[in-house]
Amino acid sequence: MTIVYLNDSFDLALPNWQNIIAAATQHEPHMLPQAAAAIQKAGEENRLVVAVDSDADNTFVGCIALWPLEVATDGVQWLELGSIFVAPAYRFPRSHLSVADELHRRIIELANGHNLMATTTNPSERKAWQRAGMIRLPFSDLPGNVLKATCVCPAYKIGVVDPQSCPHRDQNCTASVAPETWTRSNST
């Protein structure tokens, strides 16, 4: 297996990549599904990393994206890390490859200069955060406008209509920020 990580030229390596990613991530219990058009826009705006196995005809291996929260603190825009997916055959226990870790490292580099945060209910994702150097924190430590922008899960997923009163916050669902964001947030 030779894993190649792309953050541009997706069409050359993986035709129909938008639909492949949208389909792969639709039924993951720990993710909010994204439409192919949103994934394409993330790719066009250099907010997406896609992994392919070049030894297997560029088979789709995984992806990770940055989603703009459309909020800023102290003039710095916030992005949310999301749509992290690794195909089951390429997950660490089966492949012994650290695909998720490399996806995280590369997306943190793409976030360059922005505030970066993430939320998840996935214990494996929390471990990947830790290995990538992200810092776990309570939701209450996030700025109010960021908390409102990130807590948008639908009622079917969280059991309440108002995401701001989510019973999973700081329980099943946890938050983290990139080290650069942590430093910037704690220096003001």
N, C-alpha and C positions, 0 to 999 in steps of 0.2 A: 504494500500500500504506500502510495506517495500522495500525501495530502497537500494540496495547493490552496492558498488563501487569497481570495480576490476581493478587491474593493473597487474594481472597475472592470470594464470589458467582460461583463457577465455573459453577454450574448455569444461571444466567441467560444467560451468554455462550456456554457450550459444554456442552449436555446430553450426558450420558454421558462426561464428561471423564475419569473414572477409567479406564475401559476404553480410551479413545482413547490416553491416555498410556501405559498398560501395554502396549498393542499396539505403539505406536511405538517403545518402548524395548526390546522383547524381543530384537531381533536385532542390536543394536548391539554390535560386538565389544569395545568399551572399557568396557562397563557391566555391572554385575550386574543382572539383570532384577528388577523389583519387581512384585508382584501388585497388582491393582486395589484391593484392600482396604487395602493399605499406603499406596498413593498417596492414597486417600480420607482415611485417617487423617492423613497429612501435611497435606492441605488443610484438614481440620477443625481442626488444631492450629496453623494459620498458619505452616507450615514449607514452603510450596510457592508458587512463582510460575509462572504460566502466561501465555504470550503467544499472542494471537490476532490475526488480520488482520481488522479491522472492515470494511474495504472489500470483503472476500471472504466475506461471511456468517459472520464469526467463525471462519474456518478456523483450525485448530490450527497454530500456528507453532513453539512450543517450550515447554520447561519446565526448571525446576531445583528441587531439593528439599534440605532439611536432614534428615539422619538422625541421631537420638540415638545416641551410642555407649554410653550408660548408664555412663559413668565421669566422674569429676571430679578435678581437681587444685586444691589450695588452695581447695576449696569451689566452684569454677567448673565447670559441666558442659561436656562436649565434644560438639560436633555435627560431622557429616561432610557436606560438600557433595557432592551426587551427583545422579544421574538427570538430568544436563544433556543436553538434546537440542534440536536445532534441525532442523526439517524441511529436507530437501535444497534445496527451491526457495527457502528463506529464508536459507540460509547465505551468508556474506559474498561469496564469489566470484561467486555468481549474482545475489544481490539488492542487493549493495552496502549492506546494512543491518548494523549492529553489534548484532544481536539477542543473541548469546551474551554480549557485553560488558555489555549492559544487564541481562540476567538475572543475571549475576554481581554487579553492583553492588547490585541490589535484594535478592538473597539475603543478601549480607553485611550489609545494613541489618537484615534480619529476624533475623539471628543475634545482634543487639544484646546485648552483655554476656556472651555465651557464648564459650567457646573454639571456634574454627572451624578445621577442617583439611580437606584434600582429598588424594585420591590418584588417579593416572591413568596409563594407558599411551598416552594420546592426545596427540600433539604439538600439535594445534590447541588442546586444552584447556589445555596448559601456557602457550601464548601468551595465552589469555584470562585465566588467573590473573595473569600479569604485568601485563596492561593494567588489571586490577582492583586491583592493588596487593598481591596475595598474595605471600608470600615462600617460595621453594623452599628445602627443607632436607633433609638426609639422614634416613632413617627412624630412625636411631639417636638423633637429637635429640628424637624424640617421647618423652613419658613411657611407661614400660613398659606401664602399663595401657591407654594409648591405642593403642600399637602392637598389642597383643593384640586389642583391640576392632576395629581397622580391618583388620587382615590376616586376612580371612576368605574369600578367594577359594576356590572349589571346585577340586578336583584337575584336573578337565577343562580348567580355564582356566590353571592354573599348572604343571601337570605333576608336582606332588608332593602327597602326602596331607596333610602338615602345613603349613598356611599360614605358620606361624612360621619355616619354613625355605625360604621362597619364593626361587627363584633370580632372580626379576625385580626384587626390591627394590633400589632405587637404580640400576637399569639401565634396563629398559623402563618400569618402574613408579616414579613419583616422588611425593613428598609436598610439600605446601605448607601454610602457615598464614596466616590473616588478619593484617594488621598489628597489630590490637589484641591478638590472641593472642600474637604475637611479642613485643610490648612487655611484656605481662603475664608471659610465661614467662621473659624475660630480666631482669626486675626483682627476681626472688626469689633 
